[in-house]
Amino acid sequence: MPQDTANKNLCKQTQDAQKFLVTPTKKMAYIHGTATKMTVFIDNAQHPLIIDSGAHCSIVTRNYLDNHFPSWGNQILPTKAKNFKSASGKMNSIGTSIKDIIIPHRQGNIRLNPEFVVLDDAHIQWFLLGTDYQRMYGIEIYNSKNRKITIGTNKEKKIHLTYAKYLPVTL
């Protein structure tokens, strides 16, 4: 929930603010953001997937599909929006591709069926699950010492995934 900045009296006692004692290792903080990268199964093969809370839609690149799914062009669906924007600039979409994703879990595998926008000129080498399907499937990310991800819209039946260490990005 956003703070009300109109009330100037909220922050008069700044000297009493508590300092968090947890600090990242110097020059190593950048590696901590990769723990939402996981291995999923698509068409009985392992593929990397990142749950990205900063992406408004789920994406995959033409290059990745060319390398791992040679017949993907036969299953492409049209998109209404052709141009997408990212921090690195404008990207062009070719269409969408629906993939059946299985997330392995000790209590039973999780099956998702998201639609990925296929981008022609992006430079990622994995599937990226954006907030479009995070909201639909009730995916929540809890950032603590161990990264926790929950999946499910029913609070009593949510499935919990925990990552005890940060996973390195492999390109």
C-alpha positions in Angstrom: 0.0 0.0 0.0 1.5 3.4 -0.9 2.3 5.8 1.8 0.5 9.1 2.1 3.2 11.7 1.5 0.8 14.6 2.1 1.2 14.2 5.9 4.6 15.7 6.7 4.5 14.6 10.4 5.0 11.0 9.6 8.8 11.1 9.6 9.8 13.6 12.3 11.7 11.0 14.5 14.2 9.8 12.0 17.0 9.4 14.6 14.8 6.6 16.2 14.6 4.6 13.0 15.8 1.0 13.5 18.7 -0.1 11.4 18.5 -3.6 9.8 21.6 -5.5 10.7 21.6 -7.7 7.6 23.9 -6.4 4.9 25.0 -8.1 1.7 28.5 -9.2 1.1 30.4 -6.3 -0.5 30.3 -6.4 -4.3 28.1 -9.5 -4.2 24.6 -8.2 -3.7 23.8 -8.5 -7.4 23.8 -12.3 -7.3 20.9 -12.4 -4.7 18.2 -11.6 -7.3 18.4 -14.8 -9.2 16.6 -17.2 -6.8 13.4 -17.1 -8.7 15.1 -19.0 -11.5 14.0 -22.6 -11.5 14.1 -25.6 -13.6 10.8 -26.7 -15.1 9.8 -29.5 -17.6 8.3 -28.6 -21.0 7.8 -31.5 -23.4 9.7 -33.9 -21.1 12.8 -31.7 -21.2 14.3 -29.4 -18.6 14.2 -25.7 -19.2 15.0 -22.6 -17.1 12.1 -20.4 -16.0 12.3 -17.1 -14.1 9.4 -15.7 -12.1 9.7 -12.0 -12.7 7.6 -9.7 -10.6 8.7 -6.7 -12.7 7.5 -8.1 -16.1 3.8 -7.4 -17.0 3.6 -10.3 -19.4 5.2 -13.7 -19.8 7.8 -13.9 -22.6 10.2 -16.2 -24.5 12.5 -15.4 -27.4 12.4 -16.6 -30.9 16.0 -17.6 -30.5 15.2 -19.8 -27.5 12.3 -21.5 -29.3 14.4 -22.0 -32.5 17.1 -23.8 -30.4 14.8 -26.0 -28.2 11.4 -26.3 -30.0 12.2 -26.5 -33.8 8.5 -26.8 -34.8 7.3 -23.9 -32.6 6.3 -21.9 -35.7 3.4 -24.3 -36.4 1.8 -23.5 -33.0 2.2 -19.7 -33.0 -0.9 -17.6 -32.2 -1.3 -13.9 -33.2 -1.0 -11.0 -30.7 -2.9 -7.7 -30.7 0.1 -5.7 -29.5 3.1 -5.9 -31.8 5.6 -3.7 -29.9 6.7 -4.1 -26.3 9.1 -2.0 -24.3 11.8 -3.0 -21.8 14.5 -1.2 -20.0 16.8 -2.0 -22.9 14.5 -0.6 -25.5 11.7 -1.6 -27.9 11.0 -5.2 -28.7 8.9 -6.7 -31.5 6.5 -9.6 -30.9 6.0 -12.4 -33.4 2.9 -13.9 -31.7 2.2 -16.1 -28.6 3.1 -19.6 -27.8 1.2 -21.7 -25.2 3.4 -24.2 -23.3 2.5 -26.8 -20.7 4.9 -26.3 -17.8 5.5 -28.8 -15.0 7.2 -27.5 -11.8 8.6 -30.5 -9.9 7.6 -30.7 -6.3 7.9 -33.4 -3.6 4.2 -33.3 -2.8 3.2 -33.6 -6.4 4.2 -31.8 -9.6 2.5 -28.5 -10.5 1.1 -28.0 -14.0 0.7 -24.5 -15.4 -0.4 -23.6 -18.9 0.7 -20.1 -19.6 0.8 -18.2 -22.9 4.2 -16.6 -23.7 4.7 -13.6 -26.0 7.4 -14.6 -28.4 9.8 -11.7 -28.9 12.0 -11.4 -31.9 14.8 -9.3 -30.6 15.1 -10.0 -26.8 18.3 -11.5 -25.4 17.1 -13.8 -22.6 17.8 -17.5 -22.7 14.9 -18.8 -20.6 11.1 -18.6 -20.2 10.0 -15.6 -18.2 6.8 -15.8 -16.2 5.4 -12.3 -15.7 2.7 -10.9 -13.4 0.0 -11.8 -15.9 0.2 -15.5 -14.9 1.5 -14.9 -11.4 -1.8 -13.3 -10.5 -3.8 -15.9 -12.4 -2.1 -18.8 -10.6 -1.7 -17.1 -7.2 2.1 -17.1 -7.3 3.7 -15.1 -4.5 7.4 -14.5 -3.8 8.6 -13.9 -0.3 12.0 -12.4 0.0 13.7 -13.5 3.2 16.9 -15.3 4.0 15.5 -18.2 2.1 13.5 -17.2 -1.0 10.0 -18.7 -0.7 7.5 -19.0 -3.5 3.9 -20.1 -3.0 1.6 -21.2 -5.8 -2.2 -21.4 -5.6 -5.2 -19.2 -5.2 -6.6 -21.2 -2.2 -4.8 -20.3 1.0 -5.3 -23.7 2.6 -4.0 -25.6 -0.5 -1.1 -23.3 -1.5 2.1 -25.2 -2.5 5.3 -23.9 -1.0 8.7 -23.9 -2.7 11.8 -22.8 -0.7 15.2 -22.0 -2.1 17.8 -22.2 0.7 20.6 -20.6 -1.3 20.8 -18.2 -4.2 21.2 -19.8 -7.6 23.7 -18.4 -10.0 22.6 -17.2 -13.4 23.9 -19.4 -16.2 23.9 -18.0 -19.7 
